[in-house]
Amino acid sequence: MSSQLTVAEAAALLGVATAEVHRLIATGRVEHQLACSGRCELLVSAESVEALRSAAGRA
């Protein structure tokens, strides 16, 4: 996963609540990884978020 966003950043880009981003992760629609360095943070793929934004724009 090259470019990464926090869940909050992804939610802002998609115009949804963070809970919706977690649902997208749980259903496999958004690539994600857990990054830990002192504390852990759930990161999502900027590319998969952009793909969702593009798909929503065509709907």
N, C-alpha and C positions, 0 to 999 in steps of 0.2 A: 504494500500500500504506500504510494508515494506521498501525496498531499493529504494531510489529516486535519480534521476539525474537531473541536469539542462538541459534545451533544448540544450544548447551548448555542454554539455558532451554527450548527446544522439546523437546529430548530428555527433560528432567526432567518436563515436563508430560505427555508421552506415555508416560513410563515405559519408554523404550527407550534404546539406546546412541546416541551421536552419529552413528555410522556408518549407523544406520537412518534418521536424519533426512537424511543425505546421499543415501541411496538414494531416499527419498521425493522429494527435490528433483530427482534425476536422472530419475525416472520421471514428473515433472510433477504429483505429487500435492500438493505444497506450493509456494505462491508464494514467491519469494525475490528478493533483490537483493544486489549487492555494494556496500557503503558504504565509501568511502575518505576518510580525513581524517588524514593522517600515516601511518596504517596502514590496511589493508583488513580488513573483517570481513564475513562472510556473514550476512545477516539474513533471517529468514523471517517470513511474515505470521502474526500472532497469530490472525487470523480463519480462515486455512486450517488451522492447528493445532487450533483449537477445533472446526472442522467434522470433522476426523479423530477427535478425542476423542468427539464426539457420535455419529458413525457407529459407532465401536467399542463404545460403550455400548449401542447398539441391536442389535449383532450377537450 
